[in-house]
Amino acid sequence: MLKLINTKILLAILAVLAAIASTEIYRAREAHKAAEAAVQAAAILQQQQHDAEERKKQDEAFRKQVEDKKRHNSAAGNEGKTWKTYIP
């Protein structure tokens, strides 16, 4: 009788230990998934920042090109007007 009770207690202890181990494994797996998600999010953020910097450089180059064309066109336009209205 005592041996049967000891066996049941031992099985209960083993079941509790198995439950604790499974929850610990689950927690570790979830922590690993969270870490992977954080790494992926950091990589995406870095790529977005890089893309934003490239876009900013392209925008600046385009703005400069437009300004150069404006200067070039406005000078030529003004020169033509001055010669037409020039009275010696």
Residue frames as a rotation matrix with the C-alpha (Angstrom) as fourth column:
MET 1
0.572 0.820 0.000 0.00
0.820 -0.572 0.000 0.00
0.000 0.000 -1.000 0.00
LEU 2
0.504 -0.474 -0.722 2.78
0.105 -0.796 0.597 2.40
-0.857 -0.377 -0.351 0.94
LYS 3
-0.574 -0.745 0.341 4.63
0.397 0.111 0.911 1.49
-0.716 0.658 0.232 -2.23
LEU 4
-0.109 0.649 0.753 1.54
0.987 -0.018 0.159 2.34
0.116 0.761 -0.639 -4.32
ILE 5
0.836 0.391 -0.384 1.19
0.474 -0.868 0.148 5.72
-0.275 -0.306 -0.911 -2.62
ASN 6
0.066 -0.910 -0.410 4.89
0.066 -0.406 0.911 6.46
-0.996 -0.087 0.033 -3.14
THR 7
-0.587 -0.236 0.774 4.54
0.727 0.267 0.633 5.55
-0.356 0.934 0.015 -6.82
LYS 8
0.385 0.822 0.421 1.54
0.907 -0.420 -0.009 7.86
0.170 0.385 -0.907 -7.22
ILE 9
0.749 -0.189 -0.635 3.39
0.176 -0.867 0.466 10.70
-0.638 -0.461 -0.617 -5.50
LEU 10
-0.341 -0.937 0.073 6.41
0.247 -0.014 0.969 10.09
-0.907 0.348 0.236 -7.69
LEU 11
-0.351 0.300 0.887 4.23
0.936 0.120 0.329 10.17
-0.008 0.946 -0.323 -10.82
ALA 12
0.757 0.648 -0.091 2.59
0.652 -0.757 0.034 13.40
-0.047 -0.086 -0.995 -9.63
ILE 13
0.376 -0.719 -0.584 6.00
0.039 -0.618 0.785 14.97
-0.926 -0.318 -0.204 -9.04
LEU 14
-0.596 -0.605 0.529 7.16
0.514 0.219 0.829 13.85
-0.617 0.766 0.181 -12.48
ALA 15
0.119 0.731 0.672 4.00
0.984 -0.177 0.018 15.30
0.132 0.659 -0.740 -14.05
VAL 16
0.857 0.153 -0.491 4.60
0.306 -0.919 0.247 18.64
-0.414 -0.362 -0.835 -12.33
LEU 17
-0.075 -0.968 -0.240 8.22
0.050 -0.244 0.969 18.65
-0.996 0.061 0.067 -13.45
ALA 18
-0.494 -0.031 0.869 7.15
0.828 0.287 0.481 17.86
-0.264 0.957 -0.117 -17.02
ALA 19
0.587 0.772 0.244 4.65
0.806 -0.585 -0.090 20.73
0.073 0.249 -0.966 -16.92
ILE 20
0.644 -0.441 -0.625 7.31
0.037 -0.798 0.602 23.11
-0.764 -0.410 -0.498 -15.62
ALA 21
-0.431 -0.861 0.269 9.76
0.294 0.149 0.944 21.96
-0.853 0.486 0.189 -18.29
SER 22
-0.187 0.418 0.889 7.21
0.982 0.095 0.162 22.37
-0.017 0.903 -0.429 -21.07
THR 23
0.856 0.495 -0.149 6.32
0.499 -0.866 -0.012 25.89
-0.135 -0.065 -0.989 -19.94
GLU 24
0.285 -0.842 -0.458 10.01
-0.054 -0.491 0.869 26.78
-0.957 -0.223 -0.185 -19.79
ILE 25
-0.554 -0.437 0.709 10.54
0.627 0.340 0.700 25.40
-0.547 0.832 0.086 -23.30
TYR 26
0.300 0.765 0.570 7.52
0.948 -0.306 -0.089 27.36
0.106 0.567 -0.817 -24.53
ARG 27
0.838 -0.017 -0.545 8.81
0.196 -0.923 0.330 30.56
-0.509 -0.384 -0.771 -22.89
ALA 28
-0.167 -0.982 -0.093 12.25
0.088 -0.109 0.990 30.08
-0.982 0.157 0.105 -24.41
ARG 29
-0.421 0.074 0.904 10.76
0.879 0.280 0.386 29.50
-0.225 0.957 -0.183 -27.86
GLU 30
0.666 0.725 0.176 8.59
0.744 -0.662 -0.088 32.61
0.053 0.190 -0.980 -27.56
ALA 31
0.567 -0.555 -0.609 11.60
-0.001 -0.739 0.673 34.66
-0.824 -0.381 -0.419 -26.44
HIS 32
-0.494 -0.759 0.424 13.53
0.401 0.233 0.886 33.37
-0.771 0.608 0.190 -29.45
LYS 33
-0.012 0.591 0.806 10.67
0.997 -0.053 0.054 34.31
0.075 0.805 -0.589 -31.78
ALA 34
0.878 0.339 -0.339 10.52
0.402 -0.905 0.136 37.78
-0.261 -0.255 -0.931 -30.23
ALA 35
0.108 -0.927 -0.359 14.27
0.019 -0.359 0.933 38.21
-0.994 -0.107 -0.021 -30.67
GLU 36
-0.552 -0.265 0.791 14.03
0.734 0.296 0.611 37.17
-0.396 0.918 0.031 -34.32
ALA 37
0.434 0.795 0.423 11.16
0.891 -0.449 -0.071 39.59
0.133 0.408 -0.903 -34.85
ALA 38
0.747 -0.223 -0.626 13.20
0.138 -0.870 0.474 42.39
-0.650 -0.440 -0.619 -33.25
VAL 39
-0.369 -0.925 0.092 16.16
0.225 0.007 0.974 41.65
-0.902 0.380 0.206 -35.51
GLN 40
-0.339 0.326 0.883 13.89
0.940 0.156 0.303 41.62
-0.039 0.933 -0.359 -38.55
ALA 41
0.757 0.648 -0.091 12.25
0.650 -0.760 0.000 44.89
-0.069 -0.060 -0.996 -37.49
ALA 42
0.360 -0.715 -0.600 15.68
0.025 -0.635 0.772 46.48
-0.933 -0.293 -0.210 -37.01
ALA 43
-0.603 -0.586 0.541 16.74
0.520 0.225 0.824 45.33
-0.605 0.778 0.169 -40.48
ILE 44
0.102 0.737 0.668 13.55
0.981 -0.184 0.053 46.75
0.162 0.650 -0.742 -42.00
LEU 45
0.832 0.191 -0.521 14.03
0.370 -0.891 0.263 50.03
-0.414 -0.411 -0.812 -40.16
GLN 46
-0.099 -0.956 -0.277 17.63
0.105 -0.287 0.952 50.27
-0.990 0.065 0.129 -41.32
GLN 47
-0.557 -0.054 0.829 16.56
0.800 0.232 0.553 49.59
-0.222 0.971 -0.086 -44.92
GLN 48
0.518 0.821 0.239 13.85
0.848 -0.529 -0.021 52.25
0.110 0.214 -0.971 -44.68
GLN 49
0.621 -0.369 -0.692 16.33
0.127 -0.824 0.553 54.78
-0.773 -0.431 -0.465 -43.33
HIS 50
-0.504 -0.835 0.221 18.75
0.316 0.060 0.947 53.94
-0.804 0.547 0.234 -46.13
ASP 51
-0.241 0.511 0.825 15.96
0.968 0.062 0.244 54.32
0.073 0.858 -0.509 -48.70
ALA 52
0.783 0.547 -0.297 14.94
0.588 -0.806 0.069 57.64
-0.202 -0.228 -0.953 -47.17
GLU 53
0.164 -0.814 -0.557 18.52
0.044 -0.558 0.828 58.92
-0.986 -0.160 -0.056 -47.36
GLU 54
-0.678 -0.387 0.625 18.78
0.583 0.235 0.778 57.83
-0.448 0.892 0.066 -51.00
ARG 55
0.202 0.849 0.488 15.45
0.969 -0.247 0.028 59.47
0.144 0.468 -0.872 -51.80
LYS 56
0.731 0.025 -0.681 16.63
0.320 -0.895 0.310 62.65
-0.602 -0.445 -0.663 -50.09
LYS 57
-0.341 -0.926 -0.162 19.83
0.134 -0.218 0.967 62.66
-0.930 0.308 0.198 -52.15
GLN 58
-0.555 0.197 0.808 17.87
0.828 0.220 0.515 62.10
-0.076 0.955 -0.286 -55.36
ASP 59
0.575 0.818 -0.032 15.42
0.817 -0.576 -0.021 64.85
-0.036 -0.014 -0.999 -54.45
GLU 60
0.435 -0.502 -0.748 18.28
0.122 -0.790 0.601 67.23
-0.892 -0.352 -0.282 -53.72
ALA 61
-0.665 -0.694 0.276 19.97
0.331 0.056 0.942 66.40
-0.669 0.718 0.192 -57.02
PHE 62
-0.199 0.685 0.701 16.69
0.970 0.034 0.242 66.88
0.142 0.728 -0.671 -58.87
ARG 63
0.726 0.456 -0.515 16.06
0.579 -0.809 0.100 70.19
-0.371 -0.370 -0.852 -57.08
LYS 64
-0.041 -0.849 -0.526 19.55
0.065 -0.528 0.847 71.37
-0.997 0.000 0.076 -57.98
GLN 65
-0.715 -0.187 0.673 19.01
0.631 0.242 0.737 70.35
-0.301 0.952 -0.055 -61.61
VAL 66
0.277 0.899 0.340 15.70
0.950 -0.309 0.043 72.23
0.144 0.311 -0.939 -61.73
GLU 67
0.651 -0.090 -0.754 17.27
0.299 -0.882 0.363 75.31
-0.698 -0.462 -0.548 -60.13
ASP 68
-0.474 -0.879 -0.056 20.11
0.212 -0.176 0.961 75.22
-0.855 0.444 0.270 -62.66
LYS 69
-0.497 0.370 0.785 17.62
0.864 0.134 0.484 75.01
0.074 0.919 -0.386 -65.51
LYS 70
0.619 0.748 -0.238 15.62
0.773 -0.634 0.020 77.87
-0.136 -0.197 -0.971 -64.00
ARG 71
0.255 -0.618 -0.744 18.72
0.118 -0.743 0.658 80.04
-0.960 -0.255 -0.116 -63.78
HIS 72
-0.731 -0.570 0.374 19.75
0.387 0.105 0.916 79.15
-0.561 0.815 0.144 -67.29
ASN 73
-0.243 0.732 0.636 16.29
0.945 0.031 0.325 79.73
0.218 0.680 -0.700 -68.76
SER 74
0.665 0.536 -0.521 15.59
0.664 -0.743 0.083 82.90
-0.343 -0.401 -0.850 -66.81
ALA 75
-0.126 -0.786 -0.605 18.89
0.132 -0.617 0.775 84.47
-0.983 0.018 0.181 -67.86
ALA 76
-0.844 -0.155 0.514 18.25
0.503 0.106 0.858 83.70
-0.187 0.982 -0.012 -71.51
GLY 77
0.090 0.968 0.235 14.68
0.980 -0.128 0.151 84.92
0.176 0.217 -0.960 -71.22
ASN 78
0.580 0.085 -0.810 15.70
0.448 -0.864 0.230 88.18
-0.680 -0.496 -0.540 -69.60
GLU 79
-0.501 -0.842 -0.201 18.46
0.225 -0.351 0.909 88.73
-0.836 0.411 0.365 -72.13
GLY 80
-0.601 0.352 0.717 16.03
0.789 0.120 0.602 88.45
0.126 0.928 -0.350 -75.01
LYS 81
0.508 0.848 -0.152 13.67
0.861 -0.495 0.120 90.91
0.026 -0.192 -0.981 -73.41
THR 82
0.284 -0.453 -0.845 16.40
0.315 -0.789 0.528 93.44
-0.906 -0.416 -0.081 -72.73
TRP 83
-0.775 -0.613 0.155 17.60
0.329 -0.182 0.927 93.45
-0.540 0.769 0.342 -76.33
LYS 84
-0.266 0.751 0.604 14.07
0.915 -0.001 0.404 93.88
0.304 0.660 -0.687 -77.66
THR 85
0.757 0.614 -0.223 13.42
0.653 -0.696 0.300 96.87
0.030 -0.373 -0.927 -75.43
TYR 86
-0.112 -0.888 -0.447 16.88
0.734 -0.377 0.565 98.35
-0.670 -0.265 0.693 -75.88
ILE 87
0.878 0.305 0.368 16.81
0.471 -0.683 -0.559 101.81
0.080 0.664 -0.743 -77.34
PRO 88
-0.056 -0.997 -0.048 20.23
0.997 -0.053 -0.048 103.24
0.046 -0.051 0.998 -78.22
